[in-house]
Amino acid sequence: MVLGAMPILASADVQCSLDFYQEVLGFDFAWSGGEPLAFGAVQRGPLTIMFLLQPELVPKIAGHQLWIKVDDADAIHAEHLHRGAKVISPPDDKPWGVREYTVEDPSGYHLRFAGPPSSEAKPSEELPKGITIQARKPTQAEFQAVSGKEFYKDGIPPEILERSWGGAVALSPKGEPIGMARTMLDAPGWFSIWDVAVLPEWQGKHIGQRLMEAAIEAVHAASPGAHVYLFTFKHAFYERIGFNKESVSMRQA
Protein backbone atom coordinates (compact mmCIF):
# COMPACT_ATOMS: atom_id res chain seq x y z
CA MET A 1 0.00 0.00 0.00
CA VAL A 2 1.37 3.41 -1.00
CA LEU A 3 0.76 6.01 1.71
CA GLY A 4 2.30 9.13 0.21
CA ALA A 5 5.32 10.76 -1.38
CA MET A 6 7.69 13.64 -0.63
CA PRO A 7 9.65 15.17 -3.49
CA ILE A 8 13.37 15.76 -2.84
CA LEU A 9 14.68 18.69 -4.89
CA ALA A 10 18.34 19.38 -5.64
CA SER A 11 19.59 22.73 -4.40
CA ALA A 12 22.79 24.72 -4.74
CA ASP A 13 21.93 26.61 -1.52
CA VAL A 14 19.54 24.89 0.87
CA GLN A 15 18.99 28.01 2.97
CA CYS A 16 18.09 29.96 -0.16
CA SER A 17 15.58 27.25 -1.11
CA LEU A 18 14.06 27.23 2.37
CA ASP A 19 13.75 31.01 2.39
CA PHE A 20 12.16 31.15 -1.08
CA TYR A 21 9.54 28.51 -0.36
CA GLN A 22 8.60 30.22 2.91
CA GLU A 23 8.76 33.90 1.96
CA VAL A 24 7.50 33.67 -1.64
CA LEU A 25 5.42 30.48 -1.84
CA GLY A 26 3.90 30.58 1.64
CA PHE A 27 5.22 27.29 3.00
CA ASP A 28 6.12 26.72 6.65
CA PHE A 29 9.58 25.65 7.82
CA ALA A 30 9.67 21.95 8.73
CA TRP A 31 13.27 21.02 9.57
CA SER A 32 16.89 21.32 8.44
CA GLY A 33 20.23 19.72 9.24
CA GLY A 34 23.87 19.31 8.38
CA GLU A 35 26.94 21.45 8.95
CA PRO A 36 27.19 23.20 6.60
CA LEU A 37 23.47 23.09 5.87
CA ALA A 38 22.94 20.09 3.57
CA PHE A 39 19.25 19.28 3.74
CA GLY A 40 15.96 20.74 4.88
CA ALA A 41 12.22 20.72 4.30
CA VAL A 42 9.14 22.94 4.14
CA GLN A 43 5.46 22.07 4.28
CA ARG A 44 2.12 23.56 3.36
CA GLY A 45 -0.99 21.61 4.20
CA PRO A 46 -0.32 17.92 3.55
CA LEU A 47 2.57 18.63 1.14
CA THR A 48 6.19 18.40 2.31
CA ILE A 49 9.05 19.29 -0.02
CA MET A 50 12.63 18.40 0.88
CA PHE A 51 15.85 19.97 -0.41
CA LEU A 52 19.23 18.25 -0.74
CA LEU A 53 22.51 20.07 -1.30
CA GLN A 54 23.47 18.90 -4.80
CA PRO A 55 25.01 21.91 -6.58
CA GLU A 56 26.33 19.71 -9.40
CA LEU A 57 22.77 18.82 -10.43
CA VAL A 58 21.30 22.32 -10.40
CA PRO A 59 22.62 23.35 -13.88
CA LYS A 60 20.69 20.39 -15.32
CA ILE A 61 17.40 21.14 -13.55
CA ALA A 62 15.88 23.94 -15.66
CA GLY A 63 12.36 22.95 -16.67
CA HIS A 64 12.00 19.90 -14.44
CA GLN A 65 8.42 19.92 -13.17
CA LEU A 66 6.48 19.33 -9.97
CA TRP A 67 2.67 19.25 -10.08
CA ILE A 68 0.93 20.58 -6.96
CA LYS A 69 -2.81 20.20 -6.42
CA VAL A 70 -4.57 23.18 -4.77
CA ASP A 71 -8.15 24.11 -3.95
CA ASP A 72 -8.17 27.48 -5.75
CA ALA A 73 -5.49 28.23 -8.35
CA ASP A 74 -6.50 31.87 -8.82
CA ALA A 75 -6.39 32.66 -5.10
CA ILE A 76 -2.96 31.12 -4.60
CA HIS A 77 -1.72 32.71 -7.84
CA ALA A 78 -2.74 36.13 -6.46
CA GLU A 79 -0.89 35.34 -3.23
CA HIS A 80 2.24 34.31 -5.12
CA LEU A 81 2.18 37.42 -7.31
CA HIS A 82 1.85 39.56 -4.17
CA ARG A 83 4.89 37.85 -2.68
CA GLY A 84 6.98 38.37 -5.84
CA ALA A 85 7.00 34.87 -7.36
CA LYS A 86 8.32 34.39 -10.89
CA VAL A 87 5.18 33.22 -12.71
CA ILE A 88 6.17 31.82 -16.11
CA SER A 89 2.65 30.90 -17.21
CA PRO A 90 -0.55 32.52 -15.82
CA PRO A 91 -3.67 30.65 -14.67
CA ASP A 92 -5.43 28.93 -17.54
CA ASP A 93 -8.08 26.22 -17.90
CA LYS A 94 -6.30 23.18 -19.34
CA PRO A 95 -7.77 20.47 -21.62
CA TRP A 96 -7.08 17.88 -18.90
CA GLY A 97 -9.67 19.46 -16.61
CA VAL A 98 -7.76 21.74 -14.23
CA ARG A 99 -6.93 25.43 -13.92
CA GLU A 100 -3.17 25.71 -13.71
CA TYR A 101 -0.27 28.16 -13.57
CA THR A 102 3.49 27.69 -13.25
CA VAL A 103 6.08 29.26 -10.95
CA GLU A 104 9.85 28.86 -11.33
CA ASP A 105 11.93 28.38 -8.19
CA PRO A 106 15.57 29.54 -7.72
CA SER A 107 16.94 26.17 -8.87
CA GLY A 108 14.91 26.21 -12.08
CA TYR A 109 12.16 23.78 -11.09
CA HIS A 110 8.78 24.50 -12.66
CA LEU A 111 6.06 24.24 -10.00
CA ARG A 112 2.66 23.68 -11.60
CA PHE A 113 -0.15 24.69 -9.22
CA ALA A 114 -3.44 23.16 -10.36
CA GLY A 115 -6.98 23.54 -9.05
CA PRO A 116 -10.56 23.08 -10.26
CA PRO A 117 -11.35 24.65 -13.65
CA SER A 118 -13.21 27.98 -13.87
CA SER A 119 -16.47 26.15 -14.63
CA GLU A 120 -16.39 24.68 -11.12
CA ALA A 121 -15.39 27.87 -9.31
CA LYS A 122 -17.95 29.42 -7.01
CA PRO A 123 -19.27 32.76 -8.29
CA SER A 124 -18.09 35.68 -6.23
CA GLU A 125 -19.43 39.18 -5.78
CA GLU A 126 -17.17 42.08 -6.71
CA LEU A 127 -16.55 44.95 -4.32
CA PRO A 128 -19.62 47.21 -4.62
CA LYS A 129 -19.17 50.47 -6.50
CA GLY A 130 -18.35 53.46 -4.35
CA ILE A 131 -16.68 51.46 -1.57
CA THR A 132 -13.24 52.79 -0.67
CA ILE A 133 -10.54 51.02 1.32
CA GLN A 134 -8.05 53.22 3.17
CA ALA A 135 -4.85 51.80 4.67
CA ARG A 136 -4.74 53.58 8.05
CA LYS A 137 -5.68 53.18 11.70
CA PRO A 138 -9.41 53.37 12.41
CA THR A 139 -10.49 56.25 14.60
CA GLN A 140 -12.26 55.72 17.91
CA ALA A 141 -15.58 56.67 16.30
CA GLU A 142 -15.03 54.34 13.35
CA PHE A 143 -14.11 51.48 15.65
CA GLN A 144 -17.29 51.94 17.67
CA ALA A 145 -19.48 52.33 14.57
CA VAL A 146 -18.26 49.07 13.04
CA SER A 147 -17.64 46.79 16.00
CA GLY A 148 -19.90 48.18 18.70
CA LYS A 149 -19.02 46.05 21.72
CA GLU A 150 -18.06 42.97 19.69
CA PHE A 151 -14.39 43.06 20.73
CA TYR A 152 -14.42 45.24 23.85
CA LYS A 153 -17.29 45.32 26.34
CA ASP A 154 -17.02 49.04 27.05
CA GLY A 155 -15.49 50.10 23.73
CA ILE A 156 -11.83 49.99 22.77
CA PRO A 157 -9.59 51.85 25.24
CA PRO A 158 -8.02 54.89 23.53
CA GLU A 159 -4.52 53.75 24.45
CA ILE A 160 -4.94 50.53 22.44
CA LEU A 161 -5.77 52.48 19.30
CA GLU A 162 -2.90 54.84 20.05
CA ARG A 163 -0.45 51.91 20.22
CA SER A 164 -1.75 50.42 16.97
CA TRP A 165 0.76 50.57 14.09
CA GLY A 166 -1.80 50.85 11.30
CA GLY A 167 -4.75 49.05 9.78
CA ALA A 168 -7.44 49.58 7.16
CA VAL A 169 -10.87 51.16 7.01
CA ALA A 170 -13.71 50.53 4.54
CA LEU A 171 -16.02 53.43 3.78
CA SER A 172 -19.46 53.31 2.16
CA PRO A 173 -20.34 55.48 -0.88
CA LYS A 174 -21.61 58.01 1.67
CA GLY A 175 -18.29 57.99 3.52
CA GLU A 176 -19.59 56.03 6.50
CA PRO A 177 -17.35 53.39 8.12
CA ILE A 178 -18.54 49.87 7.31
CA GLY A 179 -15.42 47.77 7.98
CA MET A 180 -12.05 47.92 9.68
CA ALA A 181 -8.90 46.08 10.71
CA ARG A 182 -6.18 47.04 13.15
CA THR A 183 -2.44 46.25 12.86
CA MET A 184 0.06 45.99 15.70
CA LEU A 185 3.86 46.07 15.46
CA ASP A 186 4.88 43.32 17.90
CA ALA A 187 8.62 43.32 17.17
CA PRO A 188 10.87 44.27 14.24
CA GLY A 189 9.62 42.21 11.29
CA TRP A 190 6.65 40.79 13.26
CA PHE A 191 3.15 42.22 12.92
CA SER A 192 -0.31 41.04 13.97
CA ILE A 193 -3.77 41.96 12.70
CA TRP A 194 -6.62 42.38 15.18
CA ASP A 195 -10.30 43.28 15.28
CA VAL A 196 -11.24 42.59 11.65
CA ALA A 197 -14.92 43.46 11.29
CA VAL A 198 -17.48 44.33 8.62
CA LEU A 199 -21.03 45.47 9.34
CA PRO A 200 -23.51 42.57 8.81
CA GLU A 201 -25.35 44.24 5.93
CA TRP A 202 -22.06 44.63 4.04
CA GLN A 203 -20.68 41.14 4.59
CA GLY A 204 -20.16 38.72 1.70
CA LYS A 205 -19.06 41.51 -0.65
CA HIS A 206 -15.25 41.06 -0.56
CA ILE A 207 -14.86 43.96 1.86
CA GLY A 208 -13.16 41.86 4.54
CA GLN A 209 -10.72 40.46 2.00
CA ARG A 210 -9.85 43.92 0.69
CA LEU A 211 -9.32 45.20 4.23
CA MET A 212 -6.87 42.37 4.89
CA GLU A 213 -5.06 42.94 1.59
CA ALA A 214 -4.68 46.66 2.30
CA ALA A 215 -3.38 46.04 5.82
CA ILE A 216 -0.90 43.40 4.63
CA GLU A 217 0.32 45.51 1.71
CA ALA A 218 1.03 48.39 4.10
CA VAL A 219 3.05 46.07 6.34
CA HIS A 220 5.09 44.64 3.47
CA ALA A 221 5.70 48.11 2.01
CA ALA A 222 7.14 49.27 5.33
CA SER A 223 8.87 46.00 6.25
CA PRO A 224 9.53 43.67 3.26
CA GLY A 225 9.52 40.01 4.28
CA ALA A 226 7.77 40.69 7.59
CA HIS A 227 5.75 37.98 9.29
CA VAL A 228 2.06 38.78 9.73
CA TYR A 229 -0.09 36.99 12.31
CA LEU A 230 -3.85 37.02 12.63
CA PHE A 231 -5.83 35.92 15.66
CA THR A 232 -9.08 34.31 14.53
CA PHE A 233 -11.25 31.21 14.73
CA LYS A 234 -12.46 31.65 11.12
CA HIS A 235 -9.55 29.76 9.58
CA ALA A 236 -11.23 28.72 6.33
CA PHE A 237 -11.86 32.31 5.20
CA TYR A 238 -8.32 33.52 5.87
CA GLU A 239 -6.64 30.45 4.38
CA ARG A 240 -8.02 31.64 1.02
CA ILE A 241 -5.87 34.76 1.22
CA GLY A 242 -2.65 33.04 2.16
CA PHE A 243 -2.75 32.44 5.92
CA ASN A 244 -1.74 29.11 7.44
CA LYS A 245 -3.55 27.60 10.43
CA GLU A 246 -1.54 27.55 13.66
CA SER A 247 -3.84 26.65 16.60
CA VAL A 248 -5.98 29.78 17.13
CA SER A 249 -3.61 32.09 15.28
CA MET A 250 -2.66 32.18 11.62
CA ARG A 251 0.57 33.18 9.92
CA GLN A 252 0.58 34.85 6.52
CA ALA A 253 4.24 35.35 5.71
C-alpha positions as CSV (number, residue, x, y, z in Angstrom):
1,M,0.0,0.0,0.0
2,V,1.4,3.4,-1.0
3,L,0.8,6.0,1.7
4,G,2.3,9.1,0.2
5,A,5.3,10.8,-1.4
6,M,7.7,13.6,-0.6
7,P,9.7,15.2,-3.5
8,I,13.4,15.8,-2.8
9,L,14.7,18.7,-4.9
10,A,18.3,19.4,-5.6
11,S,19.6,22.7,-4.4
12,A,22.8,24.7,-4.7
13,D,21.9,26.6,-1.5
14,V,19.5,24.9,0.9
15,Q,19.0,28.0,3.0
16,C,18.1,30.0,-0.2
17,S,15.6,27.3,-1.1
18,L,14.1,27.2,2.4
19,D,13.7,31.0,2.4
20,F,12.2,31.2,-1.1
21,Y,9.5,28.5,-0.4
22,Q,8.6,30.2,2.9
23,E,8.8,33.9,2.0
24,V,7.5,33.7,-1.6
25,L,5.4,30.5,-1.8
26,G,3.9,30.6,1.6
27,F,5.2,27.3,3.0
28,D,6.1,26.7,6.7
29,F,9.6,25.7,7.8
30,A,9.7,21.9,8.7
31,W,13.3,21.0,9.6
32,S,16.9,21.3,8.4
33,G,20.2,19.7,9.2
34,G,23.9,19.3,8.4
35,E,26.9,21.5,8.9
36,P,27.2,23.2,6.6
37,L,23.5,23.1,5.9
38,A,22.9,20.1,3.6
39,F,19.3,19.3,3.7
40,G,16.0,20.7,4.9
41,A,12.2,20.7,4.3
42,V,9.1,22.9,4.1
43,Q,5.5,22.1,4.3
44,R,2.1,23.6,3.4
45,G,-1.0,21.6,4.2
46,P,-0.3,17.9,3.5
47,L,2.6,18.6,1.1
48,T,6.2,18.4,2.3
49,I,9.1,19.3,0.0
50,M,12.6,18.4,0.9
51,F,15.9,20.0,-0.4
52,L,19.2,18.3,-0.7
53,L,22.5,20.1,-1.3
54,Q,23.5,18.9,-4.8
55,P,25.0,21.9,-6.6
56,E,26.3,19.7,-9.4
57,L,22.8,18.8,-10.4
58,V,21.3,22.3,-10.4
59,P,22.6,23.3,-13.9
60,K,20.7,20.4,-15.3
61,I,17.4,21.1,-13.6
62,A,15.9,23.9,-15.7
63,G,12.4,23.0,-16.7
64,H,12.0,19.9,-14.4
65,Q,8.4,19.9,-13.2
66,L,6.5,19.3,-10.0
67,W,2.7,19.2,-10.1
68,I,0.9,20.6,-7.0
69,K,-2.8,20.2,-6.4
70,V,-4.6,23.2,-4.8
71,D,-8.1,24.1,-4.0
72,D,-8.2,27.5,-5.8
73,A,-5.5,28.2,-8.4
74,D,-6.5,31.9,-8.8
75,A,-6.4,32.7,-5.1
76,I,-3.0,31.1,-4.6
77,H,-1.7,32.7,-7.8
78,A,-2.7,36.1,-6.5
79,E,-0.9,35.3,-3.2
80,H,2.2,34.3,-5.1
81,L,2.2,37.4,-7.3
82,H,1.9,39.6,-4.2
83,R,4.9,37.8,-2.7
84,G,7.0,38.4,-5.8
85,A,7.0,34.9,-7.4
86,K,8.3,34.4,-10.9
87,V,5.2,33.2,-12.7
88,I,6.2,31.8,-16.1
89,S,2.7,30.9,-17.2
90,P,-0.5,32.5,-15.8
91,P,-3.7,30.7,-14.7
92,D,-5.4,28.9,-17.5
93,D,-8.1,26.2,-17.9
94,K,-6.3,23.2,-19.3
95,P,-7.8,20.5,-21.6
96,W,-7.1,17.9,-18.9
97,G,-9.7,19.5,-16.6
98,V,-7.8,21.7,-14.2
99,R,-6.9,25.4,-13.9
100,E,-3.2,25.7,-13.7
101,Y,-0.3,28.2,-13.6
102,T,3.5,27.7,-13.2
103,V,6.1,29.3,-10.9
104,E,9.9,28.9,-11.3
105,D,11.9,28.4,-8.2
106,P,15.6,29.5,-7.7
107,S,16.9,26.2,-8.9
108,G,14.9,26.2,-12.1
109,Y,12.2,23.8,-11.1
110,H,8.8,24.5,-12.7
111,L,6.1,24.2,-10.0
112,R,2.7,23.7,-11.6
113,F,-0.1,24.7,-9.2
114,A,-3.4,23.2,-10.4
115,G,-7.0,23.5,-9.0
116,P,-10.6,23.1,-10.3
117,P,-11.4,24.7,-13.7
118,S,-13.2,28.0,-13.9
119,S,-16.5,26.2,-14.6
120,E,-16.4,24.7,-11.1
121,A,-15.4,27.9,-9.3
122,K,-17.9,29.4,-7.0
123,P,-19.3,32.8,-8.3
124,S,-18.1,35.7,-6.2
125,E,-19.4,39.2,-5.8
126,E,-17.2,42.1,-6.7
127,L,-16.5,45.0,-4.3
128,P,-19.6,47.2,-4.6
129,K,-19.2,50.5,-6.5
130,G,-18.4,53.5,-4.3
131,I,-16.7,51.5,-1.6
132,T,-13.2,52.8,-0.7
133,I,-10.5,51.0,1.3
134,Q,-8.0,53.2,3.2
135,A,-4.8,51.8,4.7
136,R,-4.7,53.6,8.1
137,K,-5.7,53.2,11.7
138,P,-9.4,53.4,12.4
139,T,-10.5,56.3,14.6
140,Q,-12.3,55.7,17.9
141,A,-15.6,56.7,16.3
142,E,-15.0,54.3,13.3
143,F,-14.1,51.5,15.6
144,Q,-17.3,51.9,17.7
145,A,-19.5,52.3,14.6
146,V,-18.3,49.1,13.0
147,S,-17.6,46.8,16.0
148,G,-19.9,48.2,18.7
149,K,-19.0,46.0,21.7
150,E,-18.1,43.0,19.7
151,F,-14.4,43.1,20.7
152,Y,-14.4,45.2,23.9
153,K,-17.3,45.3,26.3
154,D,-17.0,49.0,27.0
155,G,-15.5,50.1,23.7
156,I,-11.8,50.0,22.8
157,P,-9.6,51.8,25.2
158,P,-8.0,54.9,23.5
159,E,-4.5,53.7,24.4
160,I,-4.9,50.5,22.4
161,L,-5.8,52.5,19.3
162,E,-2.9,54.8,20.0
163,R,-0.4,51.9,20.2
164,S,-1.8,50.4,17.0
165,W,0.8,50.6,14.1
166,G,-1.8,50.9,11.3
167,G,-4.8,49.1,9.8
168,A,-7.4,49.6,7.2
169,V,-10.9,51.2,7.0
170,A,-13.7,50.5,4.5
171,L,-16.0,53.4,3.8
172,S,-19.5,53.3,2.2
173,P,-20.3,55.5,-0.9
174,K,-21.6,58.0,1.7
175,G,-18.3,58.0,3.5
176,E,-19.6,56.0,6.5
177,P,-17.3,53.4,8.1
178,I,-18.5,49.9,7.3
179,G,-15.4,47.8,8.0
180,M,-12.0,47.9,9.7
181,A,-8.9,46.1,10.7
182,R,-6.2,47.0,13.2
183,T,-2.4,46.2,12.9
184,M,0.1,46.0,15.7
185,L,3.9,46.1,15.5
186,D,4.9,43.3,17.9
187,A,8.6,43.3,17.2
188,P,10.9,44.3,14.2
189,G,9.6,42.2,11.3
190,W,6.7,40.8,13.3
191,F,3.2,42.2,12.9
192,S,-0.3,41.0,14.0
193,I,-3.8,42.0,12.7
194,W,-6.6,42.4,15.2
195,D,-10.3,43.3,15.3
196,V,-11.2,42.6,11.7
197,A,-14.9,43.5,11.3
198,V,-17.5,44.3,8.6
199,L,-21.0,45.5,9.3
200,P,-23.5,42.6,8.8
201,E,-25.4,44.2,5.9
202,W,-22.1,44.6,4.0
203,Q,-20.7,41.1,4.6
204,G,-20.2,38.7,1.7
205,K,-19.1,41.5,-0.6
206,H,-15.3,41.1,-0.6
207,I,-14.9,44.0,1.9
208,G,-13.2,41.9,4.5
209,Q,-10.7,40.5,2.0
210,R,-9.8,43.9,0.7
211,L,-9.3,45.2,4.2
212,M,-6.9,42.4,4.9
213,E,-5.1,42.9,1.6
214,A,-4.7,46.7,2.3
215,A,-3.4,46.0,5.8
216,I,-0.9,43.4,4.6
217,E,0.3,45.5,1.7
218,A,1.0,48.4,4.1
219,V,3.0,46.1,6.3
220,H,5.1,44.6,3.5
221,A,5.7,48.1,2.0
222,A,7.1,49.3,5.3
223,S,8.9,46.0,6.2
224,P,9.5,43.7,3.3
225,G,9.5,40.0,4.3
226,A,7.8,40.7,7.6
227,H,5.8,38.0,9.3
228,V,2.1,38.8,9.7
229,Y,-0.1,37.0,12.3
230,L,-3.8,37.0,12.6
231,F,-5.8,35.9,15.7
232,T,-9.1,34.3,14.5
233,F,-11.2,31.2,14.7
234,K,-12.5,31.6,11.1
235,H,-9.5,29.8,9.6
236,A,-11.2,28.7,6.3
237,F,-11.9,32.3,5.2
238,Y,-8.3,33.5,5.9
239,E,-6.6,30.4,4.4
240,R,-8.0,31.6,1.0
241,I,-5.9,34.8,1.2
242,G,-2.6,33.0,2.2
243,F,-2.8,32.4,5.9
244,N,-1.7,29.1,7.4
245,K,-3.5,27.6,10.4
246,E,-1.5,27.5,13.7
247,S,-3.8,26.7,16.6
248,V,-6.0,29.8,17.1
249,S,-3.6,32.1,15.3
250,M,-2.7,32.2,11.6
251,R,0.6,33.2,9.9
252,Q,0.6,34.9,6.5
253,A,4.2,35.3,5.7
